[in-house]
Amino acid sequence: MPFGSIKLNDGNEIPAIAFGTGTEILRKDATAAVGMALENGFTHIDTAQIYENEEFVGNALRDEALPRSEVYITTKYGGGKVSEAILDSLKKLGLKQVDLYLFHSPAIVDGTIENTWRGLEKIKDSGLAKSIGVSNFTVQQLQDLAKTARIKPSVNQIRLHPYNWVQNKDLVTYASKQGIVLEAFGSLAPITKTPGGPVDQVLSNIGERIGATPAQVIFSWLKSKGIVIVTTTTKKERLEEYLAVPDLPELTDAEITAIEEAGAKGPPSSFRSLTRKKAAFRLITVTVAATLLYGARWLFA
């Protein structure tokens, strides 16, 4: 059973799972990985200007030679003039139009957030993108954007996993009320980045009931909320594992709650300690660099 698609607020539809070209293949030749994803059933490819691999996505699209209507392409604005950025992305991708163009981060703007969004609105108007959306926006940033936007974002792509669910619960609720579809990346963090935490046993228990791997349980959790999954891998067996999620029994309300309650307890204490150490190290590094650059007086300015 395929994942299917989700209707956007502009009437277009988006495939419910995407193959992402960040992380493992960031700034690398992604041709083979994207080609393998397409050959194994992925129909949605997610890339970005700052990933520096759009041209390789374009290579894979040409190599696979699939009908354009059968592949959904997302890319993201990553700096400079919006009107020039989209043309550069289209050229690298070898396309005349993308299905979804995202404002990658509120920290990367063409003048201001409002001006950048106006640029995306013009892109949709001109037909260079069927749909437009944002990425990494908070509730407040979405509310501020709504005050001046002529076109509402169709999508907000965010980092979302059980351990940051509590912090993002209000954002999920707001997006749902506003008809903004959420896309989630980095969702396997409890498995790949912070194993050994309270979520592990819950995923194992649920997996035993429905015959699923921990990754499939997390994706089933996202699927239950109508959230588009953005994931990546360079292994064929992982692609097959991810695409098999719709064939699994649905999670019960109790299982969904169990995942979220376990996530609310936070990742392993060893990870939290490591995170604090990394933060302290970054602070020391910035302090030393600033002292060397500006002299010790800046500390007391």
N, C-alpha and C positions, 0 to 999 in steps of 0.2 A: 504494500500500500504506500503510495507516495505521500510526501508531507502536505501537498496541496498549497494553497495560497491564501493570503489575507487581503481583504479589500481596504484600500486607503481612502482617506477623506476626500481625495480628488477624483474618485471613481476608478482609478487604476488598481491593479492587484500586484502584490509582491510575494514571491515564493517564500515559504515559511522557514526555509533553512538556506544559508549562504556559505559558500566556501570563501574564507577570508585570506587575503594575501599579505597580512602583517605577520608579526612574531617570527615564526620559523623561516619564512621566505622574504622577510623585510629586506629591501635593498639587494635582493639576489635575483638571479635568473629564475623566474617562476614559471617558465614555459611548460616544463614537464609536470610540475605539480598541478597547475591549472588544467592541463590537458588530461591528466589522470582523473581529476575531479569530474570533469565534463564526461569522460568516458564511463564513469561509474555511476552517473545519475544526478549529479549536481547540475542545477539549471540556473543558479544565481551565483555570480562571482562578485565579490566585494573587494575593491582596491581603493587607492587614494594617491593623490599627488605626492604626499610626503613619504609614501612607501617606496617611491622611486622604482616601481616595477610595472607600471602601466603598459610600457611597450612590450613586456614579456607576456602580459595578459593578452595583448593584441596579437602576439605571435601565436599563442595557443588557440585563440579564436579562429585565426586563419588556418592553422594546421588542422583543427577539428572540422572546420567547414560546415558547422551546423547552421540551419536557417536562423536568421537573426531573431525571428519571432520566438524561437525556442530557448533563447538565452537571455537572462536578465542581468544587466550590468549596472553596478553601483560604483561610483567613484566620488572623491571628496575634494572640495576646495581646500588648498593648503597654503595660501599666501599669494601676494601680488594682486594685480587687478583681476577681479572676478571674470570680466569679459575675456581677458587673455588666458586666464588659467583654464577655463573650460575648453577653449579652442586647442590649447596645448594637450590637454588630456585626451580629447577626441582624436587628435592626430596620432598620438602614441597608441591609442587603442584601435585605431583604424576604423572608427565609427563616425557616423553622422549625428548620432543621438545616443545618450545614455538613458537608461530607464529611471535611475535615481541619482540625483546630485546632492551631496550633503555638505553642509557648512561644518567642517571637521571639528572646530573647537572655537569657543567664544574668545579664546586667547589669540587666535589667528584671524586678523581682520584686514579688510580693505578700508582703512580709515576708522570706521566704527562698526559695531555690530549691526546697527540699523542700515548703514550704507551697504554693508556686505550682503545683508539679506535682500535689499532692493536689487542688488546685482543678480542674486539667484532668482528672484521673481522675474527679471527680464529674460533670464535664460529659459525659464519655463514658458514664458510668453512667446519666445522666438522658436520654441520647439527643439532646442538643443538638449533638453532634458524633459522627460515625460512628467516626472515628479521631483519635488525638492523637499529637503528636510535638514535637520541639524544633527549634531553629534556632541555628546558630553555637555549638554545643557542641563542646568538645574531648574527646579520649579520657578524660582525667582527670575531666572534669565528667560524662560519661556513666557512668563507673565509680562515681563518688560518688552519682549519682542512683539507680543500680541497687541501692544498699544499702538504700534506703528505699522505692523505688517498688513499688506493687502492680501497676501496669500498665506494661509496657515500652514506651518510645517506638516508634512504628511508623516514624518518619521523622526524619532530621536534615538540615536544609537548610543548606548551607554555600556560601561563595564558593569556586569551584574552576575552575582553568584550567591549562594546561600550565606556566606559570611558578610556580605554587604547588603543583604536584603533589607534589614531594618533601616539602614541609612537611606535606602532608595524607595521604601514603601510609599511614601507620600508622592514621590515623582511618578511611580507606576499608577497610583490612583488619579493624579492630576491628568496624566496623559490619556488614560481611559476616558475620563469625563470630557476631555477636549477632542476626542477622536484622533489622537496622535498615536500611531503604532510605535511600540518600542522594539528596538533590536538590541540583542545582548551579545557582547563579546567578552572574552575572558571568563566564561562561565565554568570552566573546568578547573579553576584555581584551587578548590578544595582537594582536588586529586593531584594536580601537577605542581602546585606551588606550596600548599600548606597541608600535606597529608598528616594523618595522626591526630586530627582534631575531632570534636564531638559529632561532626557531620558524617564521619566515616561509617560508624556503626549503623546509623539510620539508612544510609545508602545501601549498605550490605543487606540489611533486613528487608528493605523494599525490593532490592534486586533479586533476592531469593524467592520472594513471592511471585514476581512477574517474569522471572527468568531474564534478568537484564544486568548489564555491567553498571558500575557506578556512574560512568559517563552517560549512559543511556537513561539512568534515573534522573540525573540533573537535567538533561534535555527534555525528558518527559515532564518535569516540573515546570520548565519554561513554556513548553507547549501547552500545558494546562491553563496558562495565563494568556495565551494568544500572543506571546512574544516571539519575534523572529530570532532564530539562532544564527549567530555568525561564528564559525569555527574553522579550524585549519589543521592539516596534518600532511605529512609526506608519505604516509603509509596507506596502501590500498585497503588493508583489513580494517583500519580505523574509519575510512570513508564508508565502507559497507556497514560497519557497526553503527555509525551515526545515522545513516539513511534507513536503518531498520527500526528506528524508534516508533514510527507510526503503527507498526505491526504489534507492538506490545500492548498489554492491558493498560487501561488508564489508571492513573493514581487515584486513590481515594482521598476524600477531604482530610481524613485523619493523617494520611501519609504526607500530604502537602504541608499540613501544619507541623508535623514532626520534623520535616526538613528545615522549615523556617525557625522553629524553636531551637533546634540544634545549632543552626547558623547564628542565631542571636547570642549564643554563648561565646562566639568568637573563635578564631583559629587557635592552633596549639600555642601554649604559653611560650614555647621556644621560639616560635615565629614572631610573637609580639616583642619578645626581648631582642631578637635580631633586628626587627624594624626600628626599635628605639636606638639601637647601636648605630644603625645606618644613618638615622636622622642626626645623631650626635656627630658622626663622622663628617656628614655633609656640612653641618654648621661649623665645625672646626676648619674644614677645607675652605669654605667661603670666607671665614674670618682671617685665615692666614693669607689667602689671595688678596683680600681687600687691604690688609695691612701692608703687604708688599707693594701694592699698587698706589695706595694713598698715604701710607705712613700711619703710625700708631695713633695720631690725633683723631682719626675718623671714629675710633672707638668711643671717644668721649664727646663727640660733636652733638 
